Amino acid sequence: MTHYQTEERGRPNSTDYRIYFKTSDGKYISPFHDIPLYVTDEQENEIPSKKLKTDDQLLFNMVVEVPRWSNAKMEIATKEDLNPIKQDVKKGKLRYVANVFPHRGYIWNYGALPQTWEDPNHTDKDTKCGGDNDPIDVCDIGSKVCSRGEVIQVKVLGVLAMIDEGETDWKIIAINAEDPDAPELNSISDVRKKKPGHLEATVDWFKKYKVPDGKPENKFAFNGQFKDKDFAVQVIRSTHDHWRALVQKQAEAGEINCLNASVCDSAFKCSQEEASAIVQSAPSCGEALSVSAEVDKWHFL
């Protein structure tokens, strides 16, 4: 199994902070494009192994952007070379999610599935909205608090369809395959039985997290009901197809940066010399800046 390393550049808690990715042998890669979606014995790029014949056997790679209980809104920088993780910025300020009582920061390890893309030009037949132009989001409901940039293998359990300002924003519900509860969790109904209240808290979190910033509550397709694992896997496969079209210049990329180190049949492949130059051009890792006490404030709605 391939393991990944990260390299920090810039100062944590600043607009220049970045987390770049590289393979175990030190080759720089894009977490968006180069880490395979499917976990297979041989980690083949793009294509799941023929050994994995059923959805029950599928495991997916997840790139952890935000560890549980933290507030900084970290995300894969889809518009930058090699797509490092950075903190989102709005109106010149770093973004932190508010603590909407009783939730403290993110209530799961939050991240993305690599090699997926929610195409804004594709109108989903169920949600009637286009995609949000990002890799598909994942909530890992396992017990371990992961690290920024950690790549874990997850079992998919279901999906929630959030509508964010008129865009489809799928939220995959999954569990770290190494979690002690993973063998007993194979579906959304299993989550309801084993972790009562967790799914309801997830809907509540996504519904209200933008309200302290003056925005309305988010809406959901399917009346806020979770769809099952089979539905979720089909959504993932669809976004993987859209990603493949993106890196093969068969879809309109817009501002998306498709530079990669290893994707077959991609016109955007770069050399390791070019990849290394990109990382070395970023500011050196420095001392973390302080974070405002406002980030710890409770919000009662």
Buried (B, 14 or more C-beta within 10 A) or exposed (E): EBEBBBBBBBBBBBBEBBBBBBBEEEBBBBBBBBBBBBBBEEEEBBEBBEEBEEBEEBBBBBBBBBBBEBBBBBBBBBEBBBBBBBBBEEEEEBBBBBBBEEBBBBBBBBBBBBBBBBBBEBEBEEBEBBBBBBBBBBBBBBEBEBEBBBBBBBBBBBBBBBBBEEBBBBBBBBBBBEBEBBEEBBBBBBBBEEBEEBBEBBBBBBBBBBBBEEEEEBBBBEEBEBBBBEBBBEBBBBBBBBBBBBBBEEBEBEEBBBBBBBBEEBEBBBEEEBBBEBBEEBEEBBEEEEBEEEBEEEBEE
